[in-house]
Amino acid sequence: MNSYGKLFKITTFGESHGEGIGVVIDGCPAGLEVDNDFIQSELNRRKPGQSKITTQRKEKDEFQILSGVFEGKTTGTPIALMIWNEDQKSKDYDHISSQFRPSHADFTYQEKYGIRDHRGGGRSSARETAARVAAGAFAKLYLAKKGINIQAYTSQIGNLKVKSFYKDLDLEKTENNIVRCPDENIAEEMISLIDSTRKNGDSIGGIVTCVATGLPVGLGEPVFDKLHAELGKAMLGINAVKGFEYGSGFEGVKLFGSEHNDAFYIDENGKTRTRTNHSGGIQGGISNGEDIYFNVAFKPVATIMQDQESINAEGETVIVKGKGRHDPCVVPRAVPIVEAMAALVIADFYLRNLSVKG
């Protein structure tokens, strides 16, 4: 339950208010140059306290590599990476030690294990995703050597939606604003909406769109390990995710087959391409060389700064009071998490494909 991947495999550990969180990466090829500045920059994109629309918990999220790297390169042995917690305020959660917060993992964890760490949600906290981002940075470094790039951005907050297709946007502008939306005009509206939601003690959800370019043909397996199925599993395993769609997604049901089919042709370089890409770069569960693009829907954060009715462990009705430091919207900080999980999936399939062709 704490591991993901087959050849490029990660295992994360740690809790929100424990000593720290970390990850063990097994299967990363030897000889990969490790760019510490890049890894830290990825963690900085996810870390708390980075703007007025995120939680004000202050964590530097500086990482420490314990093994698997020698003289700046991976050795092929397990890479252990640690991120120490620095700004825990566990007392903020004393009031919910026996209460079940609405839409949280409190009740299900208690019923499944008979014990739970109520401090910030313990293992169920999104703080665990810092370990995934660190691991994803290694996957990104590996994929970059293969010409594969992964870019995500905020495409919707509440009812505010980017209307342009990703190809019509300048994705280089994604990091130009705190909501991580490349459409500068709608970005300002999104920021205002999240800020007003925060001031009302409420939360709001949104959508992250992700694009992977430069993939070769052949990644993915034909039956149970289809590429889009693994991407869906990886995305749905991120905290607060409620939906995943790739290619034409749910909008594709509005089209006839004659409109939806992606016709093949040979381009000027002799490469097989498709004239449209409703398939989202995946056909038969296998990459076809076109861009892979998908959407990930995030719910409104369950913790809000308003009183909510619930029950406690004794089954008594209680009023849960919102306390602590929480994101009014997880979407801006989720952008690098989506990229990281996509990178881990694609890196794993890339290595698997090498074993197929020899």
C-alpha positions in Angstrom: 0.0 0.0 0.0 3.0 2.3 0.3 4.8 1.3 -2.8 4.3 2.1 -6.5 5.9 0.9 -9.7 7.4 -2.4 -11.0 10.9 -1.5 -12.4 11.1 2.1 -11.4 9.7 1.6 -7.9 9.1 3.9 -5.0 8.2 3.4 -1.3 7.2 6.4 0.7 7.1 6.7 4.5 6.4 9.1 7.3 3.6 11.2 8.7 2.5 14.8 8.6 3.5 15.5 12.2 6.2 12.8 12.7 9.9 13.4 12.5 9.8 13.6 8.8 8.8 12.0 5.5 10.9 10.2 2.9 11.1 7.9 0.0 13.1 4.9 -1.2 13.6 4.7 -5.0 14.5 1.3 -6.3 15.3 0.6 -10.0 16.6 4.1 -11.0 19.3 3.3 -13.6 22.9 3.9 -12.7 24.9 6.8 -14.0 22.1 9.4 -14.0 23.4 12.8 -13.1 21.6 14.1 -10.0 20.7 17.7 -10.2 20.1 18.7 -6.6 19.0 22.2 -7.5 16.3 20.8 -9.8 15.0 18.4 -7.2 14.8 21.2 -4.6 13.0 23.5 -7.1 10.4 20.7 -7.6 9.9 20.5 -3.9 9.6 24.3 -3.6 6.7 24.2 -6.1 4.8 21.9 -3.8 5.9 23.1 -0.3 3.4 24.9 2.0 3.5 28.6 2.9 4.5 29.7 -0.6 1.7 32.3 -1.1 -1.5 33.8 0.4 -3.7 31.1 -1.2 -1.9 28.1 0.4 -1.6 26.8 3.9 0.7 29.0 6.0 2.6 26.0 7.5 6.3 26.9 7.0 8.4 24.0 5.8 11.6 24.4 3.8 11.2 20.9 2.5 15.0 20.6 2.1 16.0 17.1 1.2 18.8 14.8 2.3 20.0 11.9 0.1 21.1 9.0 2.4 22.1 6.5 -0.2 22.2 5.5 -3.9 24.2 8.5 -5.1 28.0 8.7 -5.4 30.0 11.7 -6.8 26.8 13.2 -8.2 25.5 10.1 -10.0 23.1 7.3 -9.2 24.7 4.0 -8.5 21.8 1.7 -9.4 21.3 0.9 -5.8 18.3 2.0 -3.7 18.1 5.8 -3.3 16.9 6.8 0.1 15.8 10.5 0.5 14.6 12.2 3.7 12.7 15.4 4.3 12.6 16.5 7.9 9.5 18.1 9.4 10.1 21.5 11.1 6.9 23.3 11.7 4.5 20.8 13.3 1.8 22.3 15.5 0.3 19.0 16.8 -1.8 20.8 19.5 -4.0 22.2 16.7 -5.4 18.7 16.3 -6.0 17.8 20.0 -9.7 18.7 19.7 -10.3 16.0 17.0 -8.4 13.2 18.7 -11.7 11.3 19.1 -13.8 13.2 16.5 -14.4 12.2 12.8 -14.0 15.2 10.5 -16.5 15.2 7.6 -15.0 13.9 4.3 -11.7 13.0 6.0 -10.0 9.7 6.4 -10.5 9.8 10.2 -13.4 7.3 10.4 -12.1 4.9 7.8 -8.6 4.7 9.2 -10.0 4.2 12.7 -12.3 1.4 11.5 -9.6 -0.3 9.4 -6.7 -0.2 11.8 -8.2 0.4 15.2 -5.8 3.3 15.7 -5.0 6.5 13.9 -2.6 9.4 14.1 -4.9 12.4 14.4 -2.1 15.0 14.1 -2.7 16.5 10.7 -4.2 13.3 9.4 -0.9 11.3 10.0 -0.3 9.1 7.0 -3.4 10.3 5.2 -2.1 13.9 5.0 -1.1 15.4 1.7 2.3 16.1 3.2 3.2 12.6 2.2 3.1 13.8 -1.5 6.4 15.7 -0.9 8.1 12.3 -1.0 6.4 11.6 -4.4 7.5 14.9 -5.8 11.1 14.2 -4.8 11.0 10.7 -6.4 9.2 12.2 -9.4 12.1 14.6 -9.9 14.5 11.7 -10.4 12.0 10.2 -12.9 11.9 13.6 -14.7 15.7 13.8 -14.8 15.8 10.3 -16.4 13.0 11.0 -18.9 14.6 14.3 -19.9 17.6 12.4 -21.2 15.1 10.5 -23.4 13.5 13.7 -24.8 10.3 13.3 -22.7 8.8 16.4 -21.0 5.9 16.6 -18.6 4.1 19.8 -18.0 1.0 20.4 -15.9 -1.1 23.5 -15.1 -4.2 24.7 -13.4 -7.0 24.7 -15.9 -10.0 25.3 -13.6 -10.9 26.6 -10.2 -14.6 26.3 -9.3 -16.5 27.6 -12.3 -13.5 29.5 -13.6 -12.1 27.6 -16.6 -9.4 28.1 -19.1 -11.2 27.8 -22.4 -8.1 27.4 -24.7 -6.8 23.9 -25.6 -3.3 23.3 -24.2 -1.7 23.7 -27.6 -3.0 27.2 -27.8 -1.4 28.2 -24.5 2.1 29.3 -23.6 2.8 26.7 -20.9 6.1 28.5 -20.1 3.9 31.1 -18.3 2.5 28.5 -15.9 4.9 29.5 -13.1 4.4 33.2 -13.6 1.6 33.4 -11.0 0.7 31.7 -7.7 -2.2 29.7 -9.0 0.0 28.2 -11.8 -2.4 29.0 -14.7 -0.8 30.0 -18.0 -3.8 32.1 -19.0 -2.9 35.3 -17.2 -6.3 36.9 -17.3 -8.2 34.0 -15.8 -5.4 33.4 -13.4 -6.1 36.7 -11.6 -9.8 35.7 -11.3 -8.8 32.3 -9.9 -6.6 33.9 -7.3 -9.3 36.3 -6.2 -11.8 33.4 -6.0 -9.5 31.3 -3.8 -8.6 34.2 -1.6 -12.3 35.2 -1.0 -13.0 31.5 -0.3 -10.2 31.5 2.3 -11.6 34.6 3.9 -15.0 32.9 4.2 -13.5 30.0 6.0 -14.4 27.7 3.1 -12.6 25.7 0.4 -12.9 25.1 -3.3 -11.8 22.6 -5.9 -10.5 22.6 -9.4 -8.7 20.8 -12.3 -5.1 20.2 -13.2 -4.3 19.5 -16.8 -1.2 17.6 -17.7 0.6 17.1 -21.0 3.5 14.6 -21.8 5.4 15.1 -25.0 8.2 13.3 -26.7 7.0 9.8 -25.8 8.0 6.9 -28.1 5.5 4.5 -29.5 5.0 1.4 -27.4 4.8 2.4 -23.8 2.1 0.5 -21.9 0.7 -3.1 -21.9 -2.2 -4.4 -23.8 -4.5 -5.8 -21.1 -4.4 -5.0 -17.4 -1.4 -2.5 -17.4 -2.7 -0.2 -20.0 -0.8 3.1 -19.9 -3.9 5.2 -19.4 -5.1 2.8 -16.6 -1.8 3.2 -14.7 -1.9 7.0 -15.2 -5.5 6.9 -13.8 -4.4 4.8 -10.8 -1.5 7.1 -10.1 -3.6 10.2 -10.2 -6.5 8.8 -8.2 -4.0 7.9 -5.6 -3.3 11.6 -4.9 -5.1 13.1 -2.0 -8.4 14.9 -2.8 -8.6 13.6 -6.4 -12.1 12.7 -7.5 -11.8 12.2 -11.2 -9.5 11.4 -14.1 -10.0 11.7 -17.9 -7.6 11.5 -20.8 -7.9 12.5 -24.4 -11.4 13.5 -25.4 -12.5 12.2 -22.0 -16.2 12.6 -21.1 -16.7 15.2 -23.8 -15.9 12.4 -26.4 -19.3 10.9 -25.8 -20.8 13.8 -27.8 -19.0 12.8 -30.9 -19.8 10.2 -33.6 -17.2 7.6 -34.3 -16.6 9.3 -37.7 -15.7 12.5 -35.8 -13.8 10.9 -33.0 -11.5 8.5 -34.9 -7.9 9.6 -35.3 -6.9 9.1 -38.9 -3.3 8.0 -39.6 -0.9 9.7 -42.1 2.8 9.8 -42.8 4.4 13.2 -42.1 7.2 14.9 -44.1 9.8 13.0 -42.0 8.3 9.6 -42.7 6.8 9.3 -39.3 3.4 7.8 -38.6 1.2 10.4 -37.0 -2.5 11.0 -36.4 -4.3 14.0 -37.8 -6.3 14.5 -34.6 -5.6 13.3 -31.1 -8.9 12.4 -29.4 -7.1 9.3 -28.2 -4.9 11.4 -26.0 -1.8 9.7 -27.3 -2.8 6.2 -26.2 -4.4 3.5 -28.3 -5.0 0.0 -27.1 -3.5 1.0 -23.8 -0.1 1.8 -25.6 1.4 5.1 -26.4 1.2 6.0 -30.1 3.8 8.8 -30.2 1.4 11.7 -30.0 1.1 14.0 -27.0 -0.5 12.4 -23.9 -2.9 14.8 -22.2 -5.3 14.3 -19.3 -7.3 16.1 -16.6 -7.3 15.5 -12.9 -10.2 16.8 -10.7 -9.6 17.8 -7.1 -12.4 18.2 -4.6 -12.7 21.2 -2.2 -10.4 20.6 0.8 -12.3 18.7 3.5 -11.0 20.9 6.4 -12.8 24.3 6.5 -12.7 27.0 9.1 -16.4 26.6 9.8 -18.2 24.5 12.5 -19.5 21.2 11.1 -21.7 18.6 12.7 -20.3 15.1 13.0 -19.8 12.2 15.5 -17.0 11.0 17.7 -15.6 7.6 18.4 -18.4 6.9 20.9 -21.1 7.7 18.3 -22.1 10.9 20.0 -23.0 14.0 17.9 -20.3 16.6 18.1 -19.5 19.9 16.5 -16.1 19.8 14.7 -14.4 23.2 14.8 -12.0 24.1 12.0 -8.5 24.9 13.3 -5.0 24.8 12.1 -3.4 25.7 8.8 -4.9 24.4 5.7 -5.1 25.1 2.0 -8.4 26.8 0.8 -7.6 25.1 -2.5 -5.1 22.3 -3.2 -4.9 22.8 -6.9 -1.9 25.2 -7.2 0.3 23.0 -5.1 -1.1 19.8 -6.8 0.4 20.8 -10.2 3.9 19.4 -9.4 2.4 16.4 -7.7 0.5 15.5 -10.9 3.7 15.9 -12.9 5.6 13.7 -10.5 3.2 10.9 -10.6 3.0 11.0 -14.4 6.8 10.9 -14.6 6.9 7.9 -12.3 4.4 6.0 -14.4 6.1 6.9 -17.7 9.6 6.1 -16.4 8.4 2.7 -15.2 6.9 1.9 -18.5 9.9 3.2 -20.4 12.1 0.7 -18.5 9.6 -2.1 -19.0 9.6 -1.4 -22.7 13.4 -1.8 -22.9 13.0 -5.4 -21.6 10.4 -6.2 -24.3 12.6 -5.3 -27.3 15.9 -6.2 -25.7 
